[in-house]
Amino acid sequence: MEELQRLYEDYLDLVAQLQRDRKPFEGAFGLGGGPAAHPCHQQFAKDVEQAMARVPEEQRLQAIEYIFQQALDHKGDPLVYWMFMAVHGATLPYLKGLTSQQARDLQWWYEKAYPRSERMPCQKRVLSTLKKMR
């Protein structure tokens, strides 16, 4: 769990640094890449998947909830928000280990936290998996 939290903190620090170092108009109108084109985003997704695999079974629900909450906590930064939404997919293999009550509670919370209009295919898969567990 600590590794996962550290990954998020390090990623947030790096994205903040990229934003500070950004040149005027870099990435504007799809030109020049900018912070959104940095390879750290793909690396972050891989690192989250690997960290989830190392989370002890008794801490998995806590890790899943942490990942789901992070997007909400950073909704004001579109670059971070959408990346944090995308890594919800790293939880999919571990949702099957939840009890039916945990899955039901998490599904209820998730549907309220992530309205249908904001869901990407990843969020739809999370909800579908949780519904199957009930």
Secondary structure, DSSP 8 states (H G I E B T S, - for coil): -HHHHHHHHHHHHHHHHHHHH--TTTTGGG-S--GGG-THHHHHHHHHHHHHHHS-GGGHHHHHHHHHHHHHHTTT-HHHHHHHHHGGGGGHHHHTTS-HHHHHHHHHHHHHHS-GGG--HHHHHHHHHHHHH-
